């Protein structure tokens, strides 16, 4: 008698790859916030691995608008130890934020 194939469970987007990876909780005590924005961020492969390992610091980071683009400045993402020298990223490089045009114009 042949074995019956089992259906594989497909994860519907939950887990470590979705949701908020880093927040700056201290900012609500230091500043009066008028509005919240949720933005995507352009990352390299080794940066994604470091963020999943919770090796990120955005306490000194801020957003700069240049040429109608939003950039995250001074955010520290630690180098990923398992990555090779040629695939390593710069820890304090500027990273592009993905926002809608209306949100950038509002800022």
PAZA-106008 format. One line per 2 residues: number of its first residue (from 1); their letters; for each residue x negated, y negated, z negated of N, C-alpha, C. Coordinates in Angstrom, 3 decimals. Atoms other than C-alpha are relative to their C-alpha. Example, Ala and Ser with C-alpha at 12.3 -4.5 7.8 and 13.67 -1.06 7.14 Angstrom:
BEGIN
1) as) -0.890,1.190,0.000,-12.300,4.500,-7.800,-0.900,-1.200,0.000  0.820,1.190,0.060,-13.670,1.060,-7.140,0.770,-1.090,-0.730
This chain:
BEGIN
1) xx) -0.837,1.168,0.000,0.000,0.000,0.000,-0.893,-1.246,0.000  0.806,1.219,-0.130,-1.396,-3.404,0.967,0.275,-0.953,-1.155
3) xx) -0.164,0.980,1.068,-1.996,-6.044,-1.624,0.738,-1.223,0.522  -0.732,1.200,-0.357,0.256,-9.027,-1.605,-0.886,-1.222,-0.267
5) xx) 0.816,1.204,0.170,-1.506,-12.357,-1.093,0.699,-0.964,-0.948  -0.550,0.982,0.929,-1.014,-14.844,-3.879,-0.119,-1.398,0.594
7) xx) 0.045,1.384,-0.458,-0.184,-18.418,-3.097,-0.924,-0.794,-0.910  0.903,0.837,0.775,-2.823,-20.883,-4.160,0.741,-1.231,-0.486
9) xx) -0.585,1.225,0.522,-1.776,-23.735,-6.386,-0.737,-1.186,0.597  0.584,1.213,-0.556,-2.332,-27.085,-4.782,0.214,-1.113,-1.005
11) xx) -0.085,1.107,0.942,-3.121,-29.957,-7.108,0.617,-1.195,0.711  -0.724,1.098,-0.622,-0.775,-32.839,-6.365,-0.607,-1.359,-0.228
13) xx) 0.640,1.295,0.143,-3.293,-35.597,-6.947,-0.386,-0.339,-1.423  0.384,0.268,1.377,-3.721,-35.390,-10.706,-1.444,0.378,-0.233
15) xx) 1.363,-0.398,0.313,-6.958,-34.699,-12.465,-0.953,-1.169,-0.056  1.022,1.028,0.174,-10.212,-36.609,-12.662,-0.154,-0.897,1.214
17) xx) 0.224,0.791,-1.202,-10.099,-37.878,-9.092,1.029,-1.104,0.188  -0.989,1.056,-0.151,-7.043,-40.091,-9.568,0.158,-0.745,-1.313
19) xx) -0.225,0.786,1.194,-6.108,-42.812,-11.992,-1.110,-1.002,-0.240  0.966,1.023,0.360,-8.157,-45.435,-13.753,-1.265,0.650,-0.533
21) xx) 1.275,-0.569,0.426,-11.829,-44.589,-14.147,-0.727,-0.890,-1.005  0.675,0.911,0.921,-13.019,-47.713,-15.994,0.887,-1.209,-0.250
23) xx) -0.748,1.201,0.355,-11.326,-50.554,-17.850,-0.848,-0.858,-0.923  0.675,0.936,0.894,-12.568,-53.629,-19.664,1.035,-0.451,-1.029
25) xx) -1.004,0.296,1.019,-10.465,-53.692,-22.840,-0.282,-1.305,-0.732  0.389,1.189,0.750,-12.387,-56.555,-24.415,0.478,-1.296,0.666
27) xx) -0.351,1.218,-0.727,-11.333,-59.047,-21.729,1.334,-0.580,-0.463  -1.298,0.503,0.471,-7.787,-59.304,-23.114,-0.132,-0.786,-1.297
29) xx) 0.230,0.759,1.219,-9.190,-60.612,-26.399,-0.762,-1.291,0.268  0.842,1.161,-0.282,-11.660,-63.060,-24.858,0.668,-1.036,0.890
31) xx) -0.601,0.896,-0.986,-9.473,-64.574,-22.108,1.510,0.173,0.030  -1.439,-0.071,-0.235,-5.847,-65.370,-21.360,0.212,0.368,1.463
33) xx) -0.190,-0.473,-1.370,-4.919,-63.346,-18.269,1.379,-0.407,0.509  -1.261,0.405,-0.603,-2.240,-64.707,-15.948,0.667,1.139,0.755
35) xx) -0.557,-1.063,-0.826,-1.812,-61.661,-13.721,-0.986,1.158,0.082  0.833,-1.192,-0.172,-3.115,-58.109,-13.254,0.005,0.404,1.468
37) xx) 0.110,-0.519,-1.354,-4.372,-56.722,-9.957,-0.637,1.373,-0.060  0.598,-1.319,-0.138,-5.167,-53.165,-8.994,-0.673,0.041,1.362
39) xx) 0.757,0.045,-1.249,-7.876,-52.822,-6.358,-0.768,1.292,0.198  0.894,-1.090,-0.348,-9.724,-50.096,-4.557,-1.414,-0.549,0.076
41) xx) 1.394,0.431,-0.033,-13.488,-50.197,-4.344,-0.766,0.892,0.980  0.812,-0.742,-0.962,-15.963,-49.162,-1.647,-1.228,0.520,-0.738
43) xx) 1.091,-0.625,0.748,-18.439,-46.692,-3.176,-0.779,0.962,0.883  0.815,-1.040,-0.627,-21.263,-44.402,-2.098,0.209,1.302,-0.767
45) xx) -0.218,-1.312,0.598,-21.297,-40.691,-2.902,-0.573,0.163,-1.391  0.610,-0.145,1.323,-23.698,-40.863,-5.835,0.689,-0.890,-1.027
47) xx) -0.738,0.869,0.920,-21.672,-43.732,-7.339,1.276,0.685,-0.478  -1.222,-0.715,0.370,-18.524,-41.616,-7.305,-0.301,1.045,-1.060
49) xx) 0.377,-1.029,0.976,-20.285,-38.812,-9.166,-0.327,-0.621,-1.360  0.331,0.660,1.259,-21.628,-41.233,-11.800,1.251,-0.513,-0.701
51) xx) -1.243,0.490,0.598,-18.182,-42.758,-12.336,0.794,1.152,-0.592  -0.695,-1.169,0.549,-16.664,-39.302,-12.801,-0.655,0.494,-1.279
53) xx) 0.709,-0.359,1.229,-19.333,-38.678,-15.454,0.102,-1.092,-1.055  -0.236,1.127,0.912,-18.196,-41.939,-17.170,-1.278,-0.773,-0.297
55) xx) 1.238,0.762,0.166,-21.546,-43.670,-16.626,0.126,-1.322,0.744  -0.282,1.280,-0.641,-20.166,-47.067,-15.668,0.237,-1.052,-1.084
57) xx) -0.189,1.107,0.933,-20.194,-50.454,-17.429,0.473,-1.217,0.789  -0.532,1.174,-0.691,-17.956,-53.278,-16.202,0.248,-1.151,-0.969
59) xx) -0.236,1.049,0.988,-18.084,-55.434,-19.337,-0.556,-1.350,0.446  0.576,1.258,-0.483,-20.254,-58.078,-17.596,0.372,-0.290,1.449
61) xx) -0.338,0.135,-1.420,-18.664,-57.716,-14.146,1.043,-1.089,0.217  -0.997,0.990,-0.400,-16.644,-60.357,-12.329,0.223,0.113,1.500
63) xx) -0.356,-0.049,-1.420,-15.017,-60.864,-8.918,-0.367,-1.324,0.643  0.359,1.188,-0.777,-16.378,-63.299,-6.339,0.675,0.116,1.366
65) xx) -0.641,0.042,-1.315,-14.447,-64.323,-3.216,-0.940,-0.717,0.959  0.841,0.604,-1.031,-16.680,-64.944,-0.177,0.503,0.450,1.361
67) xx) -0.451,-0.278,-1.372,-15.540,-65.172,3.454,1.279,0.837,0.029  -1.294,-0.696,0.081,-12.006,-64.001,2.565,-0.143,1.478,-0.341
69) xx) 0.189,-1.362,0.493,-13.353,-60.821,0.952,-0.293,-0.069,-1.494  0.228,-0.064,1.437,-13.376,-59.855,-2.725,-1.154,0.958,-0.280
71) xx) 1.172,-0.799,0.347,-16.649,-58.537,-4.181,-0.095,0.143,-1.513  0.247,-0.259,1.412,-17.265,-56.935,-7.575,-1.490,-0.188,-0.243
73) xx) 1.387,0.384,0.234,-20.479,-58.446,-8.924,-0.394,0.393,-1.423  0.607,-0.302,1.297,-22.697,-57.269,-11.803,0.659,1.182,-0.720
75) xx) -0.523,-1.231,0.589,-20.944,-53.930,-12.385,-1.112,1.047,0.041  1.086,-0.977,0.091,-23.417,-51.297,-13.577,0.562,1.408,0.135
77) xx) -0.304,-1.423,-0.167,-23.025,-47.741,-12.281,-1.339,0.725,-0.033  1.283,-0.673,0.212,-25.826,-45.501,-13.534,-0.351,0.897,1.183
79) xx) 0.415,-0.922,-1.067,-27.878,-43.547,-10.975,0.375,1.438,-0.370  -0.372,-1.398,0.200,-26.754,-39.942,-10.546,-1.267,0.842,0.002
81) xx) 1.260,-0.727,0.170,-29.498,-37.620,-11.802,-0.209,1.085,1.051  0.143,-1.124,-0.921,-28.783,-34.746,-9.414,-0.184,-0.433,1.452
83) xx) 0.145,0.480,-1.381,-28.909,-36.934,-6.291,-1.474,-0.174,0.337  1.376,0.181,-0.450,-32.082,-37.105,-4.252,-0.373,-1.473,0.058
85) xx) 0.497,1.373,-0.032,-34.220,-40.214,-4.000,0.585,-0.759,1.190  -0.483,0.666,-1.209,-32.988,-41.003,-0.473,1.508,-0.262,-0.034
87) xx) -1.444,0.223,0.088,-29.286,-40.795,-1.467,0.396,-0.812,-1.223  -0.270,0.746,1.220,-29.587,-42.808,-4.677,0.506,-1.401,0.332
89) xx) -0.543,1.338,-0.203,-27.716,-46.108,-5.003,-0.665,-0.997,-0.948  0.502,1.065,0.870,-28.733,-49.443,-6.509,1.044,-0.232,-1.097
91) xx) -0.993,0.057,1.080,-27.067,-49.669,-9.968,0.795,-1.307,-0.079  -0.686,1.289,0.147,-26.179,-53.393,-9.851,0.372,-0.649,1.327
93) xx) -0.316,0.602,-1.297,-25.331,-53.884,-6.177,1.436,-0.536,0.005  -1.351,0.526,-0.165,-22.277,-55.911,-5.110,0.841,1.029,0.748
95) xx) -0.890,-0.989,-0.604,-19.311,-53.689,-4.228,1.268,-0.683,0.494  -1.173,0.622,-0.605,-16.449,-54.639,-1.938,1.274,0.556,-0.629
97) xx) -1.296,-0.389,0.537,-12.948,-54.601,-3.435,1.030,0.019,1.117  -1.030,-0.152,-1.017,-9.991,-53.477,-1.361,1.316,-0.553,-0.540
99) xx) -1.232,0.674,0.400,-7.098,-55.903,-1.841,0.775,-0.412,1.242  -0.801,0.533,-1.096,-4.230,-57.071,0.333,-0.369,-1.462,0.232
101) xx) 0.346,1.377,-0.368,-4.735,-60.384,2.135,0.708,-1.011,-0.907  -0.751,0.929,0.856,-2.009,-62.098,0.040,-0.586,-0.049,-1.408
103) xx) 0.611,-0.025,1.328,-3.692,-60.997,-3.187,-1.309,-0.779,-0.010  1.259,0.746,-0.083,-7.044,-62.412,-2.058,0.281,-1.490,0.102
105) xx) -0.350,1.414,-0.118,-5.407,-65.704,-1.062,0.502,-0.558,-1.324  -0.473,0.428,1.308,-3.752,-65.864,-4.501,-1.161,-0.282,-0.944
107) x) 1.168,0.197,0.860,-7.119,-65.540,-6.216,-0.756,-1.240,0.424
